[in-house]
Amino acid sequence: MTAGTSRRWGRASRRPLTFTMALVGACAVSLINMAPTAAAGDMRSRQWYLDAMHADEIWKKTTGEGITVAVIDTGVNPSIPSLKGKVLKGLDASDTKGDATDDYNGHGTSMAELIAGSGEGGGLKGLAPGAKILPLRISDTDLQNRVAVNAHDAEEAIRFAADSDARIISMSFGSKYLSPQEIEAVKYAEEKGKLFFAAVGNDAKNGNKPEYPANYPEVVGVAATDREGRVADYSQHGDFVDIAAPGNDIPGWCDTTFTRYCDGDGGTSSATALASASAALIWSLHPEWTANQVLRVMFESAAKPDGSGDGTLSNYLGHGIVRPNAHINRGLGKPGDPDISPLTNERTGGAPADPAAPSTPAASQPPKEKPVSEALTEGSSKKTQDDGHLGLVLGGAAVVAVLAGMAFTVVRQRRAA
């Protein structure tokens, strides 16, 4: 797609609301600032959300083994100790004479490590350390301003992921402008049975314009919260938010030297990686399930604000904050119909991820959710108005809102959240 194209593209809202799609064009790119910290050392002590999510209890049953997550980002460095042996051969869709393992700013490697890192060498421990990573490299605005890039690298990366063995697509990137090619690629990924997570963006204070691909009805839009479980003030909100995950105070690599991590807010980028890792844990435990069933269980087991048991969705948290432990060790959430999308309530026609395994029979209506104060084992909660600071406390667990985005120099700009 070319910058300045005036054609509009419509879509149905995933909730009982309608809205107009943005014009295809160019948008600005920004990154969350992060302060340098010590060289790679014991990062586990800084990963507060693993304790809040009861990761050690989860890992007694599953670590995400058998699941591959496609990470569409700036590339993934497989040489850092925490990712050795975990990164598969991927694709450099940007066509910049690089490789999927050439991370040009460290963002993609950070996302991959949050998902599947082993913690070796004092690095980050992933929430799903048994999972594998399929790296798919696309361009951000800075790279586009320096070299010629493939104008449709995101679409090609999505299609590559759809045709791969990866069950989950994690994209901590976004643009304020949609693309007809990207729309088709996203639909293709859904047809292939993939579960697609994308960051909703970090521009709540600067217009709060919907980001793509998070705003497509087939994609799970991920918001972020702080350490107290409140929605981060920069996390974008609207009917495109489907779920939330920790994001504030999450370290990541500072640059391409991979010698030190930076402290700061990972934003909706990190939240997307952790939501993807949560899905990997659940899917690993139930490999016969479809993407629809995994997502439905994530929605039903998510931590919700008090009084939201009537099924009302929050424009800030969607279905709530991810809680894989609530399903894995407490049995919350029912898989339901394998072919009905919990995003659109429409039939996707997808077959089970494992064709040899029988489909789980459709579940009856899920039980009414308990208030967070009763349902959470991770902590307590308090209720406030749905104003961007819903009082969901996840035992100190925070969901950080990271703006997903990257940019095309000649097409449309994107940014990494």
C-alpha positions, -999 to 999 in steps of 0.1 A, spaced: 0 0 0 13 35 -8 13 64 16 -15 88 11 -39 62 -3 -74 76 2 -95 44 -1 -113 34 31 -117 -1 44 -146 -12 67 -149 -39 93 -175 -51 118 -168 -43 154 -162 -73 176 -185 -57 202 -219 -42 197 -204 -10 185 -195 3 151 -167 27 141 -150 40 110 -116 26 99 -87 50 96 -75 61 62 -45 42 49 -14 64 52 16 72 74 19 77 111 45 87 136 65 62 156 77 63 192 92 40 218 88 38 255 119 52 272 138 28 294 166 37 318 199 16 316 205 -8 344 233 -32 352 248 -56 328 230 -89 323 230 -104 358 203 -119 379 172 -105 361 149 -130 378 147 -107 408 133 -79 386 106 -101 371 80 -94 397 51 -106 375 64 -142 375 58 -144 412 25 -126 409 13 -150 382 25 -180 403 48 -191 375 66 -217 397 33 -235 403 25 -234 366 58 -249 356 52 -280 377 25 -289 351 36 -272 319 63 -249 306 48 -244 272 67 -274 257 55 -284 222 43 -249 213 60 -225 189 53 -188 190 59 -167 159 74 -134 170 68 -107 144 93 -80 154 127 -65 149 144 -99 147 155 -123 175 191 -128 185 195 -166 192 230 -162 206 221 -148 240 224 -176 267 187 -174 276 175 -182 241 201 -207 230 184 -237 213 150 -220 214 150 -200 182 140 -217 149 148 -207 114 125 -178 105 121 -151 78 135 -116 72 104 -102 55 119 -67 55 142 -76 26 170 -55 41 197 -81 33 196 -92 69 183 -123 86 155 -131 110 182 -134 137 196 -99 131 178 -78 157 184 -42 148 174 -26 181 169 -54 207 131 -52 209 123 -85 192 149 -104 213 133 -89 245 99 -101 234 111 -136 226 129 -138 259 98 -127 279 80 -156 262 105 -184 262 138 -173 278 155 -199 300 171 -174 324 205 -189 316 234 -165 320 214 -143 343 190 -134 315 152 -130 315 131 -161 324 102 -165 300 67 -172 312 67 -202 289 103 -214 290 96 -246 272 82 -230 241 101 -223 208 104 -191 190 99 -185 152 115 -151 144 99 -130 117 117 -97 111 99 -66 98 109 -30 97 102 -1 120 102 36 111 139 41 120 150 12 98 128 24 70 144 59 72 179 43 68 174 16 41 150 5 15 125 -20 29 97 -43 17 65 -23 18 45 -54 27 68 -71 52 42 -74 79 17 -90 56 43 -115 44 54 -122 80 18 -130 90 13 -153 61 46 -171 67 35 -176 103 1 -189 92 18 -215 70 43 -225 97 40 -249 126 36 -220 150 3 -220 168 6 -185 182 15 -152 166 28 -125 188 31 -90 173 42 -62 196 41 -38 167 14 -16 152 3 12 129 -25 37 130 -34 27 95 -47 -5 81 -38 -23 49 -60 -43 27 -32 -68 23 -28 -71 60 -65 -76 64 -64 -106 41 -32 -119 58 -49 -117 92 -80 -136 79 -57 -162 64 -40 -167 97 -74 -173 114 -84 -198 87 -52 -217 94 -61 -220 131 -36 -195 146 -41 -175 177 -30 -139 170 -21 -114 198 -11 -78 191 -4 -47 213 -32 -21 214 -7 8 217 7 33 242 -9 65 229 -39 68 252 -28 104 261 -21 113 225 -53 108 206 -59 71 215 -63 62 179 -68 24 173 -37 5 162 -35 -23 137 -33 -53 137 -48 -52 172 -79 -35 159 -88 -62 134 -117 -84 147 -96 -116 143 -68 -104 164 -66 -104 203 -58 -68 213 -37 -67 245 -36 -38 269 -12 -33 298 -15 -27 336 8 -15 363 22 -33 393 -11 -29 412 -31 -43 384 -44 -9 373 -46 -1 336 -15 19 326 -23 55 318 -7 52 284 -25 20 274 -49 27 246 -86 18 252 -116 11 233 -136 -19 220 -104 -33 204 -91 -42 239 -97 -80 245 -74 -88 274 -46 -73 295 -13 -85 309 16 -72 330 38 -45 313 51 -19 337 85 -22 353 96 -50 329 132 -50 318 144 -55 282 176 -53 262 189 -17 258 204 -20 223 220 -43 197 252 -49 218 232 -72 241 254 -64 270 228 -49 294 192 -46 301 172 -14 307 147 -9 334 114 8 325 79 1 311 77 -27 286 43 -13 276 18 -31 256 46 -48 238 57 -68 269 20 -73 278 15 -89 244 45 -112 248 32 -123 282 -4 -129 269 12 -150 241 32 -170 266 1 -175 287 -16 -190 257 14 -212 251 11 -226 286 -26 -235 283 -22 -249 247 7 -271 258 -15 -286 285 -43 -292 260 -26 -297 226 -59 -311 211 -77 -278 216 -82 -252 189 -72 -216 190 -108 -207 199 -108 -230 229 -75 -217 242 -87 -181 239 -121 -188 254 -104 -203 285 -81 -173 287 -111 -150 287 -131 -170 313 -102 -174 337 -90 -138 334 -91 -116 365 -121 -93 364 -131 -62 384 -157 -67 411 -192 -67 397 -183 -76 361 -196 -111 362 -225 -102 339 -202 -106 309 -197 -68 303 -163 -61 287 -141 -32 298 -127 -8 272 -95 -8 293 -91 -45 302 -113 -63 279 -121 -96 295 -96 -89 323 -60 -97 332 -45 -129 320 -42 -156 347 -29 -189 332 -26 -203 367 -63 -199 373 -70 -225 346 -39 -247 349 -40 -252 386 -76 -243 395 -95 -254 365 -113 -221 357 -126 -217 322 -143 -240 298 -131 -246 262 -165 -246 246 -171 -250 208 -138 -255 190 -151 -237 159 -167 -206 173 -144 -175 178 -148 -159 213 -138 -127 196 -166 -125 170 -190 -153 181 -188 -164 145 -178 -198 132 -142 -199 120 -144 -234 105 -109 -243 119 -100 -278 127 -84 -288 160 -47 -280 161 -40 -317 164 -62 -334 137 -57 -368 153 -72 -356 186 -110 -354 192 -126 -320 195 -137 -310 230 -175 -309 230 -191 -275 232 -196 -263 268 -227 -249 282 -229 -212 292 -199 -205 314 -207 -199 351 -211 -163 363 -177 -150 372 -169 -143 408 -157 -108 418 -120 -104 416 -118 -102 453 -130 -138 455 -117 -153 423 -81 -142 426 -56 -162 444 -28 -139 434 -41 -109 454 -70 -87 463 -88 -61 443 -109 -30 445 -134 -16 421 -134 19 405 -151 34 376 -141 22 341 -120 52 335 -87 37 325 -77 28 360 -98 -2 368 -88 -14 402 -77 -49 394 -49 -59 417 -31 -90 407 -11 -95 439 12 -67 428 11 -80 393 11 -53 368 0 -52 332 20 -27 312 5 -10 282 30 -9 254 23 8 221 28 -17 193 42 -2 162 67 -2 134 69 19 103 72 17 66 93 45 51 75 44 18 43 29 28 31 34 64 50 39 96 49 14 124 64 14 159 75 -11 185 56 -10 217 
